[in-house]
Amino acid sequence: GREKDWKHPITIRNISIILILIIIIIVMIAILLVGSALFEVLAKI
């Protein structure tokens, strides 16, 4: 029983870290897409 109680908060931390990493990756991809779109618009001018 003690092992499960000890592992539980660690898994919660891991999940939160994974969620943060996923959010960062999504934000970086969005910035790259917006940047490439702006670059194409500027190149057309």
N, CA, C, O and CB atoms as a CASP TS submission, in Angstrom:
PFRMAT TS
TARGET T0000
AUTHOR 0000-0000-0000
METHOD Language model
MODEL 1
PARENT N/A
ATOM      1  N   GLY     1       0.814  -1.209   0.000  1.00  0.00           N
ATOM      2  CA  GLY     1       0.000   0.000   0.000  1.00  0.00           C
ATOM      3  C   GLY     1       0.846   1.256   0.000  1.00  0.00           C
ATOM      4  O   GLY     1       0.525   2.231  -0.679  1.00  0.00           O
ATOM      5  N   ARG     2       1.932   1.230   0.768  1.00  0.00           N
ATOM      6  CA  ARG     2       2.789   2.423   0.846  1.00  0.00           C
ATOM      7  C   ARG     2       3.468   2.717  -0.492  1.00  0.00           C
ATOM      8  O   ARG     2       3.660   3.878  -0.853  1.00  0.00           O
ATOM      9  CB  ARG     2       3.852   2.242   1.940  1.00  0.00           C
ATOM     10  N   GLU     3       3.828   1.664  -1.222  1.00  0.00           N
ATOM     11  CA  GLU     3       4.492   1.868  -2.510  1.00  0.00           C
ATOM     12  C   GLU     3       3.584   2.609  -3.495  1.00  0.00           C
ATOM     13  O   GLU     3       4.033   3.501  -4.215  1.00  0.00           O
ATOM     14  CB  GLU     3       4.920   0.522  -3.105  1.00  0.00           C
ATOM     15  N   LYS     4       2.293   2.228  -3.517  1.00  0.00           N
ATOM     16  CA  LYS     4       1.344   2.890  -4.416  1.00  0.00           C
ATOM     17  C   LYS     4       1.177   4.364  -4.028  1.00  0.00           C
ATOM     18  O   LYS     4       1.145   5.237  -4.895  1.00  0.00           O
ATOM     19  CB  LYS     4      -0.026   2.169  -4.385  1.00  0.00           C
ATOM     20  N   ASP     5       1.072   4.635  -2.722  1.00  0.00           N
ATOM     21  CA  ASP     5       0.923   6.014  -2.261  1.00  0.00           C
ATOM     22  C   ASP     5       2.164   6.834  -2.618  1.00  0.00           C
ATOM     23  O   ASP     5       2.060   8.025  -2.908  1.00  0.00           O
ATOM     24  CB  ASP     5       0.675   6.052  -0.739  1.00  0.00           C
ATOM     25  N   TRP     6       3.332   6.199  -2.595  1.00  0.00           N
ATOM     26  CA  TRP     6       4.580   6.910  -2.883  1.00  0.00           C
ATOM     27  C   TRP     6       4.702   7.185  -4.387  1.00  0.00           C
ATOM     28  O   TRP     6       5.197   8.235  -4.797  1.00  0.00           O
ATOM     29  CB  TRP     6       5.799   6.093  -2.382  1.00  0.00           C
ATOM     30  N   LYS     7       4.241   6.217  -5.209  1.00  0.00           N
ATOM     31  CA  LYS     7       4.367   6.373  -6.658  1.00  0.00           C
ATOM     32  C   LYS     7       3.329   7.352  -7.226  1.00  0.00           C
ATOM     33  O   LYS     7       3.562   7.964  -8.269  1.00  0.00           O
ATOM     34  CB  LYS     7       4.225   5.013  -7.341  1.00  0.00           C
ATOM     35  N   HIS     8       2.210   7.496  -6.558  1.00  0.00           N
ATOM     36  CA  HIS     8       1.105   8.290  -7.105  1.00  0.00           C
ATOM     37  C   HIS     8       1.486   9.749  -7.397  1.00  0.00           C
ATOM     38  O   HIS     8       1.243  10.212  -8.511  1.00  0.00           O
ATOM     39  CB  HIS     8      -0.058   8.262  -6.142  1.00  0.00           C
ATOM     40  N   PRO     9       2.072  10.494  -6.446  1.00  0.00           N
ATOM     41  CA  PRO     9       2.424  11.893  -6.734  1.00  0.00           C
ATOM     42  C   PRO     9       3.481  12.011  -7.830  1.00  0.00           C
ATOM     43  O   PRO     9       3.509  12.998  -8.565  1.00  0.00           O
ATOM     44  CB  PRO     9       2.926  12.576  -5.467  1.00  0.00           C
ATOM     45  N   ILE    10       4.355  10.999  -7.940  1.00  0.00           N
ATOM     46  CA  ILE    10       5.389  11.023  -8.978  1.00  0.00           C
ATOM     47  C   ILE    10       4.732  10.928 -10.354  1.00  0.00           C
ATOM     48  O   ILE    10       5.132  11.632 -11.282  1.00  0.00           O
ATOM     49  CB  ILE    10       6.409   9.862  -8.775  1.00  0.00           C
ATOM     50  N   THR    11       3.735  10.068 -10.489  1.00  0.00           N
ATOM     51  CA  THR    11       3.049   9.935 -11.776  1.00  0.00           C
ATOM     52  C   THR    11       2.306  11.226 -12.112  1.00  0.00           C
ATOM     53  O   THR    11       2.265  11.621 -13.278  1.00  0.00           O
ATOM     54  CB  THR    11       2.066   8.738 -11.752  1.00  0.00           C
ATOM     55  N   ILE    12       1.722  11.887 -11.121  1.00  0.00           N
ATOM     56  CA  ILE    12       1.038  13.162 -11.344  1.00  0.00           C
ATOM     57  C   ILE    12       2.047  14.199 -11.838  1.00  0.00           C
ATOM     58  O   ILE    12       1.749  14.963 -12.756  1.00  0.00           O
ATOM     59  CB  ILE    12       0.336  13.653 -10.041  1.00  0.00           C
ATOM     60  N   ARG    13       3.229  14.231 -11.239  1.00  0.00           N
ATOM     61  CA  ARG    13       4.266  15.168 -11.686  1.00  0.00           C
ATOM     62  C   ARG    13       4.673  14.858 -13.122  1.00  0.00           C
ATOM     63  O   ARG    13       4.819  15.766 -13.940  1.00  0.00           O
ATOM     64  CB  ARG    13       5.500  15.107 -10.754  1.00  0.00           C
ATOM     65  N   ASN    14       4.858  13.567 -13.429  1.00  0.00           N
ATOM     66  CA  ASN    14       5.250  13.181 -14.786  1.00  0.00           C
ATOM     67  C   ASN    14       4.191  13.607 -15.800  1.00  0.00           C
ATOM     68  O   ASN    14       4.526  14.109 -16.873  1.00  0.00           O
ATOM     69  CB  ASN    14       5.480  11.664 -14.868  1.00  0.00           C
ATOM     70  N   ILE    15       2.920  13.409 -15.465  1.00  0.00           N
ATOM     71  CA  ILE    15       1.827  13.802 -16.364  1.00  0.00           C
ATOM     72  C   ILE    15       1.842  15.311 -16.579  1.00  0.00           C
ATOM     73  O   ILE    15       1.678  15.769 -17.710  1.00  0.00           O
ATOM     74  CB  ILE    15       0.456  13.354 -15.794  1.00  0.00           C
ATOM     75  N   SER    16       2.036  16.090 -15.522  1.00  0.00           N
ATOM     76  CA  SER    16       2.059  17.547 -15.652  1.00  0.00           C
ATOM     77  C   SER    16       3.241  17.985 -16.508  1.00  0.00           C
ATOM     78  O   SER    16       3.109  18.894 -17.328  1.00  0.00           O
ATOM     79  CB  SER    16       2.126  18.215 -14.267  1.00  0.00           C
ATOM     80  N   ILE    17       4.403  17.343 -16.322  1.00  0.00           N
ATOM     81  CA  ILE    17       5.587  17.668 -17.122  1.00  0.00           C
ATOM     82  C   ILE    17       5.325  17.337 -18.590  1.00  0.00           C
ATOM     83  O   ILE    17       5.677  18.118 -19.474  1.00  0.00           O
ATOM     84  CB  ILE    17       6.834  16.897 -16.604  1.00  0.00           C
ATOM     85  N   ILE    18       4.713  16.188 -18.853  1.00  0.00           N
ATOM     86  CA  ILE    18       4.399  15.790 -20.230  1.00  0.00           C
ATOM     87  C   ILE    18       3.424  16.786 -20.857  1.00  0.00           C
ATOM     88  O   ILE    18       3.595  17.171 -22.014  1.00  0.00           O
ATOM     89  CB  ILE    18       3.805  14.358 -20.265  1.00  0.00           C
ATOM     90  N   LEU    19       2.408  17.203 -20.110  1.00  0.00           N
ATOM     91  CA  LEU    19       1.442  18.175 -20.627  1.00  0.00           C
ATOM     92  C   LEU    19       2.129  19.495 -20.957  1.00  0.00           C
ATOM     93  O   LEU    19       1.845  20.098 -21.992  1.00  0.00           O
ATOM     94  CB  LEU    19       0.311  18.406 -19.611  1.00  0.00           C
ATOM     95  N   ILE    20       3.037  19.952 -20.083  1.00  0.00           N
ATOM     96  CA  ILE    20       3.773  21.194 -20.320  1.00  0.00           C
ATOM     97  C   ILE    20       4.608  21.066 -21.588  1.00  0.00           C
ATOM     98  O   ILE    20       4.634  21.982 -22.409  1.00  0.00           O
ATOM     99  CB  ILE    20       4.674  21.540 -19.110  1.00  0.00           C
ATOM    100  N   LEU    21       5.294  19.930 -21.754  1.00  0.00           N
ATOM    101  CA  LEU    21       6.115  19.715 -22.949  1.00  0.00           C
ATOM    102  C   LEU    21       5.252  19.715 -24.206  1.00  0.00           C
ATOM    103  O   LEU    21       5.639  20.295 -25.220  1.00  0.00           O
ATOM    104  CB  LEU    21       6.892  18.389 -22.840  1.00  0.00           C
ATOM    105  N   ILE    22       4.087  19.072 -24.150  1.00  0.00           N
ATOM    106  CA  ILE    22       3.176  19.041 -25.304  1.00  0.00           C
ATOM    107  C   ILE    22       2.718  20.454 -25.648  1.00  0.00           C
ATOM    108  O   ILE    22       2.679  20.822 -26.822  1.00  0.00           O
ATOM    109  CB  ILE    22       1.950  18.133 -25.015  1.00  0.00           C
ATOM    110  N   ILE    23       2.370  21.251 -24.635  1.00  0.00           N
ATOM    111  CA  ILE    23       1.930  22.632 -24.860  1.00  0.00           C
ATOM    112  C   ILE    23       3.051  23.436 -25.507  1.00  0.00           C
ATOM    113  O   ILE    23       2.808  24.190 -26.449  1.00  0.00           O
ATOM    114  CB  ILE    23       1.489  23.294 -23.530  1.00  0.00           C
ATOM    115  N   ILE    24       4.291  23.280 -25.003  1.00  0.00           N
ATOM    116  CA  ILE    24       5.439  24.000 -25.560  1.00  0.00           C
ATOM    117  C   ILE    24       5.637  23.616 -27.025  1.00  0.00           C
ATOM    118  O   ILE    24       5.872  24.483 -27.867  1.00  0.00           O
ATOM    119  CB  ILE    24       6.724  23.702 -24.744  1.00  0.00           C
ATOM    120  N   ILE    25       5.544  22.312 -27.336  1.00  0.00           N
ATOM    121  CA  ILE    25       5.717  21.847 -28.717  1.00  0.00           C
ATOM    122  C   ILE    25       4.637  22.441 -29.619  1.00  0.00           C
ATOM    123  O   ILE    25       4.932  22.901 -30.722  1.00  0.00           O
ATOM    124  CB  ILE    25       5.677  20.302 -28.782  1.00  0.00           C
ATOM    125  N   ILE    26       3.384  22.431 -29.151  1.00  0.00           N
ATOM    126  CA  ILE    26       2.278  22.991 -29.945  1.00  0.00           C
ATOM    127  C   ILE    26       2.511  24.480 -30.191  1.00  0.00           C
ATOM    128  O   ILE    26       2.307  24.960 -31.306  1.00  0.00           O
ATOM    129  CB  ILE    26       0.916  22.770 -29.227  1.00  0.00           C
ATOM    130  N   VAL    27       2.934  25.212 -29.166  1.00  0.00           N
ATOM    131  CA  VAL    27       3.197  26.649 -29.302  1.00  0.00           C
ATOM    132  C   VAL    27       4.324  26.884 -30.304  1.00  0.00           C
ATOM    133  O   VAL    27       4.226  27.776 -31.147  1.00  0.00           O
ATOM    134  CB  VAL    27       3.558  27.274 -27.930  1.00  0.00           C
ATOM    135  N   MET    28       5.397  26.089 -30.218  1.00  0.00           N
ATOM    136  CA  MET    28       6.521  26.243 -31.148  1.00  0.00           C
ATOM    137  C   MET    28       6.083  25.972 -32.581  1.00  0.00           C
ATOM    138  O   MET    28       6.472  26.701 -33.493  1.00  0.00           O
ATOM    139  CB  MET    28       7.670  25.301 -30.763  1.00  0.00           C
ATOM    140  N   ILE    29       5.274  24.924 -32.791  1.00  0.00           N
ATOM    141  CA  ILE    29       4.769  24.608 -34.134  1.00  0.00           C
ATOM    142  C   ILE    29       3.895  25.760 -34.647  1.00  0.00           C
ATOM    143  O   ILE    29       3.999  26.151 -35.810  1.00  0.00           O
ATOM    144  CB  ILE    29       3.958  23.274 -34.119  1.00  0.00           C
ATOM    145  N   ALA    30       3.041  26.297 -33.780  1.00  0.00           N
ATOM    146  CA  ALA    30       2.177  27.410 -34.167  1.00  0.00           C
ATOM    147  C   ALA    30       3.017  28.624 -34.565  1.00  0.00           C
ATOM    148  O   ALA    30       2.716  29.282 -35.562  1.00  0.00           O
ATOM    149  CB  ALA    30       1.218  27.776 -33.017  1.00  0.00           C
ATOM    150  N   ILE    31       4.066  28.928 -33.797  1.00  0.00           N
ATOM    151  CA  ILE    31       4.952  30.057 -34.103  1.00  0.00           C
ATOM    152  C   ILE    31       5.640  29.830 -35.449  1.00  0.00           C
ATOM    153  O   ILE    31       5.755  30.753 -36.256  1.00  0.00           O
ATOM    154  CB  ILE    31       6.010  30.248 -32.979  1.00  0.00           C
ATOM    155  N   LEU    32       6.098  28.596 -35.687  1.00  0.00           N
ATOM    156  CA  LEU    32       6.758  28.287 -36.961  1.00  0.00           C
ATOM    157  C   LEU    32       5.785  28.449 -38.128  1.00  0.00           C
ATOM    158  O   LEU    32       6.154  28.994 -39.169  1.00  0.00           O
ATOM    159  CB  LEU    32       7.329  26.852 -36.941  1.00  0.00           C
ATOM    160  N   LEU    33       4.545  27.981 -37.966  1.00  0.00           N
ATOM    161  CA  LEU    33       3.544  28.105 -39.030  1.00  0.00           C
ATOM    162  C   LEU    33       3.223  29.576 -39.297  1.00  0.00           C
ATOM    163  O   LEU    33       3.167  30.000 -40.451  1.00  0.00           O
ATOM    164  CB  LEU    33       2.256  27.338 -38.657  1.00  0.00           C
ATOM    165  N   VAL    34       3.016  30.344 -38.241  1.00  0.00           N
ATOM    166  CA  VAL    34       2.723  31.777 -38.394  1.00  0.00           C
ATOM    167  C   VAL    34       3.918  32.489 -39.023  1.00  0.00           C
ATOM    168  O   VAL    34       3.756  33.328 -39.910  1.00  0.00           O
ATOM    169  CB  VAL    34       2.372  32.419 -37.021  1.00  0.00           C
ATOM    170  N   GLY    35       5.124  32.145 -38.555  1.00  0.00           N
ATOM    171  CA  GLY    35       6.339  32.765 -39.097  1.00  0.00           C
ATOM    172  C   GLY    35       6.513  32.463 -40.572  1.00  0.00           C
ATOM    173  O   GLY    35       6.851  33.356 -41.349  1.00  0.00           O
ATOM    174  N   SER    36       6.287  31.216 -40.973  1.00  0.00           N
ATOM    175  CA  SER    36       6.424  30.847 -42.386  1.00  0.00           C
ATOM    176  C   SER    36       5.357  31.542 -43.229  1.00  0.00           C
ATOM    177  O   SER    36       5.627  31.966 -44.352  1.00  0.00           O
ATOM    178  CB  SER    36       6.326  29.315 -42.559  1.00  0.00           C
ATOM    179  N   ALA    37       4.141  31.659 -42.684  1.00  0.00           N
ATOM    180  CA  ALA    37       3.061  32.346 -43.398  1.00  0.00           C
ATOM    181  C   ALA    37       3.404  33.824 -43.580  1.00  0.00           C
ATOM    182  O   ALA    37       3.222  34.370 -44.668  1.00  0.00           O
ATOM    183  CB  ALA    37       1.721  32.195 -42.639  1.00  0.00           C
ATOM    184  N   LEU    38       3.895  34.472 -42.529  1.00  0.00           N
ATOM    185  CA  LEU    38       4.297  35.876 -42.623  1.00  0.00           C
ATOM    186  C   LEU    38       5.451  36.040 -43.605  1.00  0.00           C
ATOM    187  O   LEU    38       5.493  37.011 -44.360  1.00  0.00           O
ATOM    188  CB  LEU    38       4.695  36.419 -41.239  1.00  0.00           C
ATOM    189  N   PHE    39       6.388  35.092 -43.597  1.00  0.00           N
ATOM    190  CA  PHE    39       7.533  35.147 -44.509  1.00  0.00           C
ATOM    191  C   PHE    39       7.063  35.078 -45.962  1.00  0.00           C
ATOM    192  O   PHE    39       7.583  35.795 -46.817  1.00  0.00           O
ATOM    193  CB  PHE    39       8.519  33.995 -44.210  1.00  0.00           C
ATOM    194  N   GLU    40       6.077  34.213 -46.244  1.00  0.00           N
ATOM    195  CA  GLU    40       5.531  34.098 -47.604  1.00  0.00           C
ATOM    196  C   GLU    40       4.839  35.391 -48.016  1.00  0.00           C
ATOM    197  O   GLU    40       4.983  35.844 -49.151  1.00  0.00           O
ATOM    198  CB  GLU    40       4.545  32.916 -47.696  1.00  0.00           C
ATOM    199  N   VAL    41       4.080  35.988 -47.083  1.00  0.00           N
ATOM    200  CA  VAL    41       3.385  37.251 -47.373  1.00  0.00           C
ATOM    201  C   VAL    41       4.402  38.349 -47.663  1.00  0.00           C
ATOM    202  O   VAL    41       4.236  39.117 -48.611  1.00  0.00           O
ATOM    203  CB  VAL    41       2.467  37.664 -46.187  1.00  0.00           C
ATOM    204  N   LEU    42       5.453  38.426 -46.849  1.00  0.00           N
ATOM    205  CA  LEU    42       6.485  39.444 -47.056  1.00  0.00           C
ATOM    206  C   LEU    42       7.240  39.196 -48.358  1.00  0.00           C
ATOM    207  O   LEU    42       7.635  40.147 -49.032  1.00  0.00           O
ATOM    208  CB  LEU    42       7.466  39.463 -45.873  1.00  0.00           C
ATOM    209  N   ALA    43       7.442  37.939 -48.716  1.00  0.00           N
ATOM    210  CA  ALA    43       8.158  37.608 -49.952  1.00  0.00           C
ATOM    211  C   ALA    43       7.340  38.015 -51.181  1.00  0.00           C
ATOM    212  O   ALA    43       7.909  38.383 -52.209  1.00  0.00           O
ATOM    213  CB  ALA    43       8.478  36.097 -50.001  1.00  0.00           C
ATOM    214  N   LYS    44       6.010  37.950 -51.082  1.00  0.00           N
ATOM    215  CA  LYS    44       5.147  38.313 -52.213  1.00  0.00           C
ATOM    216  C   LYS    44       5.172  39.819 -52.458  1.00  0.00           C
ATOM    217  O   LYS    44       5.047  40.263 -53.599  1.00  0.00           O
ATOM    218  CB  LYS    44       3.702  37.845 -51.960  1.00  0.00           C
ATOM    219  N   ILE    45       5.333  40.600 -51.404  1.00  0.00           N
ATOM    220  CA  ILE    45       5.307  42.063 -51.533  1.00  0.00           C
ATOM    221  C   ILE    45       6.520  42.531 -52.344  1.00  0.00           C
ATOM    222  O   ILE    45       6.688  43.730 -52.569  1.00  0.00           O
ATOM    223  CB  ILE    45       5.293  42.745 -50.127  1.00  0.00           C
TER
END
